[in-house]
Every structure is written in C-alpha cells, then in structure tokens.
Amino acid sequence: MRRVLPEFEVQEKQARSFAGLDTCQAPAIAEYDLRVASECSRGLLPTPEIFISYARGDAPIARQFADALVAEGLDVWWDDALQAGEVFDERIEAALRAAKAVVVLWSPLSVSSRWVRAEATLADRKSTLVPVLIEACERPIIFELVQTADLIGWRGTRHDARWQGLVRQVRDFIGTDRHAPSSSPKLADPQLDRQSIVVLPFNNVSRDEEQEYFADGIAEDIINDLGKVSALSVIARSTAFTFKGQTVDVAQVARQLNVTHVLEGSVRKAGNRVRVNVQLIDGASGAQVWSERYDRDLDDIFELQDELSQAIVSALKVQFQPGERDAISERATQNVELYDLYMRARAAANAAISGAQYVAALELYREVLAKDPAFYPALGGLTLMLQQQSVFAFTPEVRSDFQIEQLVAMAEHLPQDSSEAHLIRAVHYRWERKWDLALLSFDKALETAPVYASEIASLKGTCLFCVGRVSEAIEVAESARRADPMAGYNSLLLQMLYLASGRRNEGDAEYERSKTFPVNRAVCEHARLFRIWNDGDMREIKEQAQRHLRYAMVEVPYRAELYQVIDDREKTIALLLKALADPASRSSTISFILSYHCGDFDAQDLALDALERGLSTDAAMDYAVWWPSHREVRKTTRFKELVRKFGYYDYWRRTGEWGDFARPVGDDDFEIIA
C-alpha cells in the first residue's frame, strides 16, 4: 500500500499487471512500456534515476532515504511528489518502469504490501532492483536470494559507512560515478561538512620493543585531544587500532572509514629523548597535506603533545570553539613517571583478552591511583574495566562491587561535572539498582566524554538491558557501533541483546563480524550456543559447546562434563544439581550461568533457585533474568515475586518505562508478557 494512494478496488488487478503475473497481459505490457518510453522522452511522464518503493507506514523512513539520496546529487522519485488530482497509478507505474534503480525498503509492513511486492517483482525482472532492509523481517522467498543492504537502525546520516555502500551500489546501477550535486534541491549534512580523521597507530621505531605501549599511548592521546574539537569527526581508538601492525593503503582506509584525512606517525624513545614523526594525508588523493618532526626531552612530553595536536587542527584548517584550545592543553598530571605508568596500564587494559591479563591491567591502574587518587584518566579507565567485568564476567576473582565503592570515594577528588565523576556515579547507581539515576548519569557522562563515548554508550545499553528495555538498548548499542564499528565489547553486548530479543539473523551476522576483533570470544561463543540451541542439531550444539569451553574464563563446576551429556536430560539435570551444591558456584556469575542451563532443560525450580541466589549476591548481571533461557521461567508466580523483591517492579512503576517484557495491570500489579 502506497503512502498517498486511496483504497482502489482495482489494486489487486493493478498489482498483478505491475508484476507481469497475468500472462494474458503480456502484449499489453510491452505496448505500455513503449508508450511510457515515448511519453517520458517527451517530458509527459517522470523519468527518474531512482524510484523508492515502500509501505505507507514507513513513509518517514522513505522520506529520509529520498532526502539523503537527493543530497548525494541523485535524481529521486517517490509518490510524495504527486499532486492532488493526478492519475496516481499511471504516474507511479511510469516512474517505476523508467527508473534505472528501484530502491525497495523491506520491513514487516512492506512485506505484506501487494504494491511493494509487485514493484519489487517488476524491478527484479527489469534488473533494476536495489533491496534495502530497514527493519528485521522475512522477505518473500524469491527476494531472500537477492543480496540486500542492511540499513536497520539508520538515522539519516550520510557519514554512515553502510549508507555510503548503498550509494555506491545505486551509482553502479544508474551508470554514473558523479559526485557533483544535480540541479535538484539539496539537504545540508553537517556530518559531511565536517573534517574527519583517523589517527592510525604510531609505529614504534625504538630499539626496545617494550616501548610499544609508549607509541600507542602517544597516538591514543592525540585521538583524545582531537576528540575535544567539535568541528572534527574523529574515528574512535578501538576502530583505528584494528589497523595496528598492518601495511595499509591510506586511500583505502579513508574510503573504508569514510574520513577526509589520515594521520600516520612513528615514535622513537631513547633514554630521556623522544622523537615523533607525523604526516597528515588527504584521504581522497593520498597526497601529503602536512608533516613534522618533533625532538624533545621526555620531560617535555606534555608540551610536545599540545603542540602536535594543535598543529594537526591548524593543518586541517579547523576553527577552535571557545574553550577547546584550553581543553587540549589540560593534562591530568605533569608527573612524567606517573603518566608513563598510566600509559602502561591503558595499553594492558586495551590488550587484555584473558583473565590473567585483565587482572594485571587492573593492578597497574591501582598502582597509578595509589600514587595519585585524583588522576582522573586512570579512574575512568578502571571504572570501565570493572563495569565490563560485571557484564561479561572475565574473572570471578574480581569483586567489582567492592572496588566500585572505593572508586566512589576517590571520585570526591574530581570536578563533580567531569565525565569521570558522572561515569563513576552511573556505575555505582547501577550496582545499587537505582537504574533511573544510573541512566541519567550515563547520559551526563556522554555529554562530556568524547574520549569514552562508545564505551559509555555500551554501558548505558547494558543498564537498559537490566530493566528489560531491550529494544532501546539495541538502538543505543547500534548507535555506538556506527560511531565505533570495531569496538569489541559493544559487539559482545549487541550479540547478547539480539539473542534476548529473538533477532537470530542479526545476532549471527554480528557474531561473524566480531571474529576479527581483539576481544576474548567467550561471550560470543556462549551467545551463539544459545542461539543454535533450539535448532535441535545436537552435533552442532556439542561442537559449539566445546568451542565455548576453549575461550571460557570462568570455571563453572561440572560444565565440561555437562557439555558432554547435553543430549541426555536426566544426566544433565543430575550434573546441574551437583554444580549448584558446589561451594565454588556461589558467585553471582556462576549462579546465573547455571540458571541459563537449568532453564534450557526446563528445570524451572532449579533455574529460579540459581537466579535468586545470583540476584541476592550482587547486581553484576541483572540482565540475566531476560535471557531467552528463562522464557518459561518468567511465566511463573515465583518469578514475579523475584521481580518485586529486587526492585524491577518499583522501577517500572516509578518511571513508567515498562520495556519489552512487562506491562502494568491496574494500579498495583503487572504481568510479564515475554
């Protein structure tokens, strides 16, 4: 159904005619095509390059696509251009047949629309079909075989790499690679008006290979400095550093990340001297825009960084807004030894993919804070690590709750409106199950934290997950993915969220995408195990279980034995009983993991016992109640009692934010709906 079309009685016949499904119409269709071509050539009917096919309920999204395509300099037709009194079906069909590319926006609404299906069928036959997925849905089977662009969650920014991929595909269809705007009206896109840059990892050319952390630290601090300049769009560290150790084609990197400039550099540290070489490269031409060499004493490292960051901004011809130049010059310490220790801690945290590495990084951060409790970059880094520990359970030896209490005390030394202070408060509130205050603090931290933006967005998504607001959590995590597409822990969160929301295909796609990310794969492999559980292929399930065991950092009693007998319910339940009784299972992490397995084997009472024990221990994994393994458990009266006991119901009633799994009943009751 089209957005502006009335309900014609002849829609079915017209749809069949569009699709060429009525074989007796074939000669008439051929004759009609000739007439359309003739009238188009004389300007009597529209001759667009691009036709947009969509369902009426998707009109706001269709307008977003149309406006963005026009802003790319392309000629677009959609039925919003029709004037009252025009012959709707003739104008639409003429535009459809004349178009060089037919962009079909697939969604649950368009899948059920006869008009859209017919238009897609005709476009497929004319080899003009460009399908786009705007919402998860099952397309007509014939179109499942056609490669489809995934723009689920796209918000209209032309800076998005997925959007740029679609534009390239459309240009290929219409046979033009022009980028100059046409005479059509344009929409300004502030994202594209901004200069954008990726700072690649600097090469360590010191004789000492252990100085790698220092070269990484210089590059990372430049990323952080440039992130304070509002006129610049800066690729986040986790994405930029995926190119570490690679020989790269700068122009290709610029295209891949859709940036205007690339910064490369090298660092040599010898004794008390440091040399930094940098060059700024135009992403389109590959030409060098600017280069410089800095030779300094190590004691002058902070002045070197200030000078370097400001020189890059100047070379990009970007204007500082009030306060931004001072923000770049602001340093948390003037103590070179402390700064060096912090760079070691940060490098260890970035590289940690095992429990032992994780603990070692925590110890380095603690060492920094022991020397200076007000060193806010270390406070921020440690807070992020502890929160990630609580979500992904890298190692049960780390008591995140106790350490977060210590961080709250340290945060008293910070400016109370700093991003680190807001972040620490947010994490603390989440641990106290004051989720509304936590979400407010996460938002405040995001307003002031260009350095940690994607990480904080992921933590906000986790908090939303805890209270069952999974759809909103997915939006937040997908937004973070667009800003920092190779952030490993955000990918882990997305895989968990897709699993919880039943979006199997998207979970599988994100799993495949994450395989090259430098993160521990335990959560990825665990999530995939649950995704394939209901497929019933026991051979594949057992293989996946063993794959998960290879990465698992948390020792769960009897889990290896359990994975050997998961095709035998009686033996599995017996092992789960042993595991639950084992003193080593008392942590919240292991309790929740066991609750998943109990739920999968329909042992509801055991699952509820494990859930209650986990929730009573701490708030590390409050989102566990929404895991799909607990779908049947959530139907029980006892589950509702747990929801009341641990504050979920009070939060929903107080805020009115009931999320995806619950809804109010009267003034003092509720029901679980999924």
N, C-alpha and C positions, 0 to 999 in steps of 0.2 A: 504494500500500500504506500502510495506516494504522500509526501507531506502536504501538498496543496490540492490533491485531487479529490473530487467528490466521490461518493459511492456510486459508481455506474453499474447498471445491471449487466452491462456487456463486458465487465472486467475479465471474466474467465475466457471469453472468446478472444479478446484482445491479447491477453497473456499468451494464449496458445498461438496466436498469429505471430507475436513477437518472437517466440521461441522457435517458430517453424515446426511446431508439433503437429499441426493439422496438415497432413500431406497433400490434401486436395488443394491447399492454398499455394503450393509451390510456385506455379506460374505467376500468380498474382503478386507474390512476394518479390519475385525477380523484377516484374514490371514496376512494382512500387519502389524498389531500390533505384531503378533507372530514373523514375520521376523525382525521387528525393535528390539524387545526384544532380539532376538538371536544375531543380529549384534552388538547391544550395549554391550552385555555381552562379545563379542569377541574384543571390542575396535574399531569396524569398523565405528560406528556412535557415536555422542556425547551422554553422559549420565549425563546431568547437574542436579543439585538440583533445580535450579531456571531458568525459561525461562521468558524473558521480551518481551511482545507484545506491539507494539507502532506504530504510524504512522510516515512516513518518515519525515514530517515536525517537528516532536517532537524529532528528533534524539539527539540534545544537551541535552535535559532533560533526555532521555533514558540513555545516557552515564553517566550522573550524578547519576542516580539510580544504574546503573551497578557498577560504581566505588565504590560507598558507600557500596553496598552490599558485594562486594569483600573485602573491608576494614573491614567489620564485620566478615570476615572469612568464607564467604559463597561461594559456587560454582555456578557461574552465566554464562548463555549462552545467547547471543543475536547475531543477524546476522552480527554485526561488526566483529565477529570472522571468518567469511567466507573468504576464499582465492579465488582470481580470478581463474576461470575455474572449481570451484566445482559445483556440481549439487545443485543449490540453494534450490529448493522446497523440495527435498528429505532430505537434511541436516536440514532444518528448521522444517519439519514435524517430523523428527526423534527426534530432540531436544524437540519439543513441547510435543510429546507423552511420552517421557522418563522422563520429568521433574516432580518433586514432588510438585512444586508450580509454577503456571503461573501468573506472575505479569502483569496485563493488565493496561496500562496507558491511562485512559479515558480523551479525550479532544474533541473539535469540529472536529479536523482532524481525530482522531481515530474512532469517532462515524461514520463518513462517509466512513471509510475504510472497504472494504469487507474482507480483510485479517484479520484485528484486530477483527472484529465481529465474523468471523469464528473461529479464535483461541480462543476467549473468550467462544464461544459456546461449543467447544470441551473440554476446561478446565472445564467448568461448569459440563458437563456430566461426566467427569473423577474425579470430586470433587477435582480439584487442583487449582481452580480459586481464585486469590487474587486481587480483583479490587482496583485501586487507582485513585482518581480524581486529575488530575494535572491542570485542567482548567475547569471553570464552563461550563457545557453542559448538554443536555438532552440525557441520555443514552438510548439504545434500551430498550423497556419497560420491557422485561424479566430480564434485569440486574438492573433496578431500585429497584427491590425487594431484591437485594443482598446487605448486609451491605458493604459499601465502605469506605476505608480510605481516609480522606480529607488531601491531601498534596498540595493544591493550594498555590502557592507562596513559596514553599520550595526552599531553595537556596543551598542545598547540605550539610548543617551542620549536623553531626551525633549527635550533642548535643541536637537537637530539640526533644522535648517530642513526637511530632507526628511521627517523624521518628523512634524513639525507639519503639513506639507502633506498627508500621508496622513490624519492625524487629522481635518483639516478635511473631506477627501473622505468619510471614513466618517460623520462627523456629518451631512453633506448627505444621505447615503443613508438614514440612520435617522431623519431628520427632526427632529433636535434640535440646538440650539446650546449646550446646557447645559455648563458647565464645573465645576459643583459635583460633588464625588465622590458616587457612589451608595453604597448600603449594602454593596457588595462590598468585600472586603479590598483594601487599597492597598499599593503598594510606594513607599517614600520615594525621591525622586530628588534627590540632592544638587545636581545642576546647576540644577534649578528652584527649589530652596530658596535659592540664592544670588542676590544682587542682580546685575544685569548692566547694562552701559552701553556705548554707543558715543559716542566723542568725535568730533564732526564737525569738518572743517577749519575753522579760525577765519577769519573774513573780515578781509582787510587793508583797513583804512579810513584808512591813512596816505596822505598826498598823493603820496608816492613809491611808484609801483607796484613798484619793485625791492625793496621791503620785504616782498614776498610770502613770501620764504623765512623771514623772522622770524616772521610769523604762523603759518606752517606748523610752524615749529620749536617754538613755544610749545605748540601743540596736540599735537604728537608727544611732547614731553616729559611732558605730562600723561598721555597714554596709557601711556608707560613707567612713570611714577610709580604710577599706579593698578594697573598690572600686577603690582606688588610686594605688593599686598594680597590675601592668599589667599582672603578671603571674597567677593571681587569677581570676576566674569567680565567681561573687557574685550575688546571687538572689536579685532582687530589693525589696525595702521595702514594696511596696503595695502587692506584692505576698507573701512575708514572713509573713506579718502581718495578712493574712487571717486565719492563724492558732492560732491567739490570743484567749485565753480563752479555748482552746481545749486541751484535753488529747490526745497526739499524739503518734503513733508508729514511732519512729525515722527512722527505716529502711524503713517503708512505705513512709514517707515524702521524704527520699533520693531518692527512686525509682520514686516517682511521679514527683519530680523536677529534677531528673537526676543529682544529685550532689554527690560528693565524701565524703563530710563531713557535719555535722550538729552541730551548736553551740547552746547550751541551757544555761540559766542563771537565776539568781534571784538578786533582789536589795532590800536592807533594808536601809531606810534613817530614822535617828532618831536624832533630834537636829542638831548638827554640825558634825555628824558622818555618814559615808556611808559605807556599806559593799556590795561587789559584789562577788557572787559565779558563776563560769563558768565551763562548761565542754565541751570539743570537742570530738565528737563521729564519728567513722568511719561509713559511710553510708552503706557500704556493710555488715559488720559483726555486727554492733551495739556495738562494743567494744569501751570503753573509750580510747581515744588517749592521752588526757591531761586534767588536771583540776587545778584550782587555786582559792584561796580566797584572796580578796583584802579588807583590812580595812584601811580607810583613813579619815582624816578630810575633810569636804566638800570644804574647801579652796584649797585642793589638787586634786580636781576632774579632772582637765586637765592632771596632771601628771599620775593619775590613768588610764585615757583613753589611753594616749600614751603608757604606759607600757602594758596595756591589749591588744591593737591592735597589737603591735609589738610581743608580746608573742604568739598570735594566728598565725601570719605569720611564726614565728620560729617553732611552733609545726607542721605546715603544711609542713615544710621543703621547703619553697618557698624563692627564692632569690629576694631581692630588686634590682630594676634597679636604676641607678643614679638619685638622687633627690626624690625618692619615700619615703624613710625613713623620710626625712625632711618634705615632704608633709603631712605625717600623723601627725607630731608634730605641724604643723601650725594650730593655732587657731585664730578665728576672734576676740576674746576678752579674756582677763584674768580677767574680771569682773564676779564673780560668780553670783551675783544678776541679772545682765543683761542676762547671759546665762540661768539662771533658768526661767526668763520671756520669753525668746525666746523658750525654750522647751515647755512652756505652750501654746504659740502661735502656734507652729508647731503641737502640739497634737490637739488643737482646729481645726486647718485647716484640718488635716487628718480625723477628726471625723465629719466634717460639712456636713450634708445632708439636711438641711433646710435653708431657707433664714435667719432666726434669728441666727442660728449657724454660718452661713457664715459671717454675719456682725460682730458677736462677735469675730471671728478669725481675721478679718481684723483690728478691733480695737486693738487687742493685738499686732499685727505686727506693727501698727502705734506707739503704746506705746514704743516698743523696739527701733524703728527708731528715735523717739523723744529724747531718751536718747543717742543714738549713730547713727547718719545718715550714718556712714560708715560701719555699721555692715552688711556685705555682705550676710550672710545666710538669714537674715530677708528680705533684698532687693530681693533676689532670690525667696524666698517663697511668698512674697507679689506680685511680678510680675506674678508668675504662677497663683495665685488665681485670679488676675484681668483679666488675659487673659482668664482663664476658665470661668469667669463671662461673658466676652464679647461673648464667643462662646455659652454657654449653658443658659445664662440669668437666673441665680439663683434668683436674686432680682433686680428689676428695680431701686431701690433707690440708687444703687452704680453707680456713674459716673466713669467708668473705664478710659475714655479718659482723664479726668481732673487729676486723680490720676497718670496715667502713665506719664503725663507731669511732675509731681512732682518727680517721680522716676528717670526720665532722669536727672533732676538737681542733685539729690542725687548721681547718678552714676558717677558724676565728681570726687567723692572722692575715687573711686575704681581704682585698676590697670586696665588699659584700655584693657588688653588682658585676663582678668578674664572671666570665664563663665558667671558670673552675669552681667558684663558690656555688653557682647555680647547679652545676653538674653534680657536685657532692651532695647538695641538698636533695636533688632529684633522686639519686640512688638511695640515699638514706630514707626518704619518704616511701620509696617502693618497698624497701625492706620492712618498713613498719606497716605496710599495706594501706598507706594513705595515698591511694593511687591518683586521686584528683589533684592533690598537691604535687605529687611527683610529675604528672603530666604538665602542670603549669610551670614547674621549674625546668623541665626539659625544654619547653618552648622558650623560656627566657635564656637558657644556655645557648640555644640555637641562634637566637638573635645576636649574640655577642661572640660567637665561636666559629669564625671561618676555618680555624685550624682543625677542629674536631667535628666539623659539621656532619659528615656522613656517618661517623661513629655514633654521635649523639642521636641522629635520626634513627639509627638502628635500635638504640636503647629505648627511645620513645616507642618504636614499633613493638618492642618486647613488652613494655608496660601496657600498651593497648591489648596485646595478646593475653596478658594475665587476666584482664577483666572481660575477656570474651569478645572484644571489639576487633575481630579478626579482619573483616573487610577493610576497616580503617587502617589497621596495622599493615596490611598488604599495600595500600596506597602510599603509606609513609616509606616502607621499605623499597617499593618500586621507584619512588622519587629519589631515594638515596642511591639506588642503582644507576639511575640516569646521570646523577652528578658524579658518581664514582663507580663506574661499571665493573671494576675488578676488585672491589672490596670484599675480601673473603668472608668475613663474619656476617656481613649483611646478606651474602648469598646463602649462608647456612640458615639464617633466620627466615629468609624467603622460602627455602625448601620446607622448613617446618610449618610455616603459615599456609603454603599451598596444600600441604598434606592435611592440615586441620580443616581447611575449607573445602576439601574434596576436589581440588583443581589438579587432577592427576597429571594431565599432559604438561601443564606449566611447571609442575614440580620436577617431572622427568627432564624437561628442557633445561631448567636451572641446574639440575644435578650434572648434566652433561657439560654445561657451560663452565661449571666450577672446577672441573677436573684439573685444569692447569693452574689454579690459584694456589699460592703458598700458604695453605692452612691445613691443619690436621683434618683428615677426612672422616673421623669417627662419626660426627653428627650427620654428614652427608650420607654415609653408608647405612647408618641406623635408620634415617628417614626413608631411604629407598627400600629397606627391608619391610617397613610398614606399608609402603605404597604397593608393593607387589604381593603382600600377604593374602589379600582376597582373590588374587588371580588363581590360586589353587595349584600352581605348578611347584610341587614340593622339591623337585630337583633344583630349580632356580632359587627357591627360597633358602634351601640349605647352602647353596653356593654363596648367596648374598650374606647369609649369617656368618659364614667363615670369613668373608671379605671384611665385614664389620669388625670381627674379632681382631684382625690384623692391625687395625688402627685404634681400637678402643683403649682409652687411657684410664678408665675407671674399672677397677677389679670388682665385678659383681659375682658373689658366691654362686657357684654351680652353673654359671651362664654357659661356659664351654660345653659342659655335659648336656645342658638344656638344648643347645643348638643341635646336638647330635640326635635328639629324640623328638624333635618338634612335630614329627608326623604321628606321634603316639600321645594322645591327650592324657591318658592315665599316668604315664611315666613323667610327662611334663608337669602335671599338677603336683606329683609327689616331690619333684625337684624344687618347684616353687615354694612348697611348704617348708622344705629344708632351708632354702635360701632366706625366707622371711624370718625363720627362727635363728639364723646365724647372727651372732653379735656384730659381725662386720657389715651387716645390712642396715645398721641403724641410721646412717646418714640420709638426709632428705633425697640426695641424688639417687642413691641405690634404691630407696623406697619407691620413688617414682618410676624408675626403670622397671622394677618388679611389678608395679601396678599395671604398666602397659602390657606386660606379658600375661598377667592374670586376666586382664580384660580381653585380650585376643583369644584366650581359651575359654571365655565365658564363665570364668570363676569370679562371679561378681562380688561375693563377700570377701574373698581374698584381695581383690582389687581395691575394694573400699577400705579394708584394713591398711593396706600399703599406702593408699592415698592419704588417709587420715594421719598416719604416722609421719609421712613426708611433710604435710602441711603443718603439723604440730612442731616439727623440728625447726624449720625456718621458712623464709619466703623465697628461697632461691629459685624454685621452679613452679611458681603459682600457675603458670600457663598450662601445667601438666593436666589439669582437670579437663581441658578442651581437646586433648589428644584424641584422635579417632578411635583408639583402642578402648576408650571409655564411653563410647556412644551408648551402649546398652546400660552401662553403669549409671549414666546420667538420667535414666528413666526411673530410678529407684527413689523411694522416700528418703532413704538414708543419705543419698547424695544431696538432696535438697537441704537436709539438716546440716551437712558439711558446708554448703554454700552460705548458709546463715551464720554458722559458727565462726567462719574465717573471714567474714566481712564483705563478701561479694555482694550479697543482697543489700546490705546497708549502702554500699557504694552506688549500686544501680538506682535504688530508691531516692537517694540524696541528689544524684546528678541527673537522673532521667536518661542516662546513657546505658541502655539495656543490651547493646551489642547484638551478636548473631545467634546467641544460644538461649536467651531468656526473654520473657516479656511479663509485664505486670498483670496481676489479676486482682481487681478491686483495689482497696487502699492498703492492704497489709499482707498480700500474698503474691505469688509469682508462679510461673511454670517454665520448665526447661523445654525448649522446642527443637533441639537438635543434639 
